Every structure is written in C-alpha cells, then in structure tokens.
Amino acid sequence: MKAGIVLFPGINRERDMAIALERAAGHAPRMIWHTETELAGLDLIVLPGGFSYGDYLRCGAMAAQAPVMGAVRAHAARGGYVLGVCNGFQILTEAGLLPGALLRNAGLRFISADCHLRVERADTMFAARYQRGAVFRAPMAHGDGNYFADAATLDRLEHEGLVGFRYATATGEVTPAANRNGSARSIAGIYSPNLRVLGLMPHPEDLVDPLLGGVDGAPLFEALAAA
C-alpha cells in the first residue's frame, strides 16, 4: 500500500507516523504539503497529530479549509483510505468526512497519558490484525479529545457498527474512569459508512518499537502495509 502523510503548519507528529508506516511497509511514505492538490497513486492518506494552524478558531477548523483537503475529499469519495489521528481526527470531523466533533476534555485540561482501547470491530482494513474485543495500549496527548455527537448520530454509529474503538480498562471494561476525556459512549475512534475512513484520538504510532515502550500499535500499521 502506498501511503502519504499530509503536513499542515503546526503538525508535529508526522515523523512518528512516517516511522510507523515505514517500519511496517518497508518503504517511506510520501510527505504531502498542505498546498498540494494532486494525490494520484496513493492508497492511504494520513492526517497526523499536532496543532495545525495553532488550533486557532477550533482544532482542525483551518486545516479543513486547506487546498489539499479538496484532494483528500476526492480520494475518500473514490473509496480511498484515510486515517486521521488526534488532530487528524479533528480535521476529519471539521471537513465533514466523519460525523461529530471533538470538544474540550471534560476536565478542561490537556491529557498526556497512556490509555487502553477496546477493538469494537476487527473486520476492517485498519483493525484486521486485532481481534474483536481485544484491548491494546495507546498514548493520548490532547486537550480537545472529547468526542461529541447528537443522540441520533450516536445511535446511528452504534447501529451501523461504525464505532471502531472505545476507551476501556486494561481488562476491556468500559467505565467512566477509563474514559478520561469524557467522550460520548467512551468513543475513541469511528469509521465512515464504507469503513475506509478512520478517525482515532490516541496515538498507535507511538507504540511500534519494543525499545520505545511497546508494540501495541504495530498491528494497525502491519494491517495497512499488508492491504
């Protein structure tokens, strides 16, 4: 799979994402500047974490209007794969590629800590190397990670099986304590209806090397590389 990583001003997690993708695939992803409008030849577009445009207005709001996002929307409309992590998830919601919004954390403080994610479905390209119900560790680093949507949208996400990951305990229990940012229904990641666009708040790319804390996130990138 040929991947590209979009670089917006203020993004700071592109190198971690590039390392994770290259470790899994054996070749480096293409780095895409935010002014580019041609994404031909790519199978996967990644919107990494950071603070695009300084998080002014709202997190991801300005990035969603960047020239490259027209090409990202067209890529998604053709059935191409898109992954947005942390700020990338925020950008996907602001761009209308995923429903809902990421609000200020419930405690109104930036959270930098490990969390555990429960895999809600494993029959997608992104989660194919996990088992449904499996729990893996991933770092979270955000001030605006509180997923919100109206009740009808949340019900639709549940009914259509579009909730990909939930915050949980290490044993897989969904509890208020495990949901540190206050996300609705403990949602950490959601899919588009065709399962080809994934927004995920925590950072699996941080855990792909045993020398740097573990490899819990590696299966996601291995699945992408094998697709």
N, C-alpha and C positions, 0 to 999 in steps of 0.2 A: 504494500500500500504506500502510495506517495502522499506525504503529508506536508502541509505548510503552516507556519505559525505567524499570526498577524501581530505586528508591532505597532502599538499606539504610543504617543508621547505619555510617559508616566508608567507604562507597563514595566514590571521588574522581575517577572518570573519566567521570561521567555527562555533563558538559558537552562533552567531546571527542566522545563518542558522539553527542550531540544535534546538534552542529555537522556531523558527517559525514553523518548521516541527512538533516538539513535541506538541506545543500548538494546532495545527490543528488535529493531528492524535491521540494524547493521549498516545503515546509511543515514546521513544527516537530513533533517527536514529543510525545506526551503523557508527562508525568512522573508516575510511579506511586509513591506512598508504600508502604512495606513492610507497613502495616496494612490496605491496601485489599484487598478480596476480589471486586471486580467488574471484569472486563476486557472487557466486551462491546464490540463494534465495532472491535476491534483485530485486525490480521492478523499482526503480528510483535511479540513481546515480547523485549526485550533486557535481559540481566543484565550490567552493565558491570563494569569492573575497579575495584580498590581494595582495601580491607582491611575487609570487612564485619564488624561487631562486633569489630573489633580483631584478627581472626584467632584469637580465643581458642578453645580446645578443638582445633579443626582449621580450616584455611582453608575457609570456606563452610559449616561444620557448623551454626552457629547460624542463619545466613541460610536454610538449607534448611528450618528449622522455623518461619519467619516466616509470618504469616497469608496473605500474598499468594501464597505458594508453592502453596497448595491450588488457587488460581485458575490459576496457571501450569501445574500438572499437568493440570488440566481442559482448559485451552487446548491443550496438546500432545496430549491424548487425543482431542480433536476434530479433530486434523490441522492445528492452527495452527502457525505458525512460531515458533521460539525460537532466539535467538543468545546464547551466553554467552562473554564474552571475559575471559581471565585469571581474576580472582576469580569471574567469572560462570561460567566453565568448571568451576571447583572447586565452585561451588554446584550446578551441574547433576549432577555425579557424586555429591555428598552427598545430593541429592534423589532419586537413582535414575533420573533421566531419561537419563543416559548411564552406561555401564559404566566400571569402573576407578576410579583415584584419582590425585590429584596430590600427589606426595611432595616432601620437601625436595630441592632441587637436588643433583646428585651431588657438587659441590664444597663443599656446605654454605654457600654464600654467595649473597647476593642478586645477580642479574644484571641490569644495565641496559645494554643494547647492541642494536645492530641485528642482525637475523638474516635469513636467506633461507629462504623457504618454497617447496617444490615442490608444485604442484597435482596431486593424485593422481586426481581425477576432476572434470570440468567440467560434467557433466550434472545439476547441482543448481541450485536457485534461487540459492544463495549464490555459487556459482563460475561462473555462466553467462557472465560477461564475461571469464573467463580461458580459456586453452587448457589441455588436459590436458598435464602435463609442463612448463608454464610456471613460471618462477621469479620471485618478487617479494620485495621487501624489506619487513620489518615490524619495528618496535622490540619488544624484550622487556623486561619490568620485573617480575621476580618472584623470590621466594625459594623458592617451592614449586610448581615447574612441571614436575617430573619425572614424566611420565605412566607409570603402572604398572597392569598388569592381569595376571592369571594367564595361563599359556600357552594354555589353551583359549579364553579370551576374546580374546586377541590373534590367534589363528588364525581365530576366527570373524569378527573385524573385517576381517581380510585377505580371507578367503574371500567375504564378503558385500559387499566393496567399500565399507566404512564408514570407512576411513581417508581423510580429506579432504585433509590437508596433512602434509608431513614437513619436518623441518629438513634443509637441504641447503646445498651451496656455491653461490656465485653462478652457477656453470655447471650446477647441477642434480644434482651428485653427492651421494649420501647417505654421509656419512663421520662417524666419531666426533668429529672436531674441530668439525664443523658442528652437532653435537648437544650444545650446551654444558650443558644441564641434565640430560643423561643419560637422557632419555625412552626407554622401551622402543620398539625398532624406529624410533627417530627420529620418533615420532608427535607432531605439533604440534596436530592437530585431528581430531576424529572426528564422525561423524553418527549419528543414531538410525537404526533399520532403515527408516523411511519417508522418510529424508533431509530431514526438516523441523526437526530439532533439531541445531544445530551448536555444539560446544564448541571454542574456539580459544584457545591460550595467548598468542601475541603479539598486538600491537595494530594492526590495519589502520587503525583510526580516526585514528591519529597521522599517517598519510601520505595526506591527501586535498587538500592545498593546496600548489601549487608554491612558494609563498613560505615554507613551513614544512618544507622538506626533501624534497618529492616527492609524487607522487600514486599510488604503487604500490598503496595500499589502496583507492583510489577505485572501481575496478571492482566490488568486492564490494558497496558501497553503491549503486552505479548499478544493479546487477542487482536488488537488493532494491526499489529505487524503481520499477523497470520491471515488477515482477511483478504 
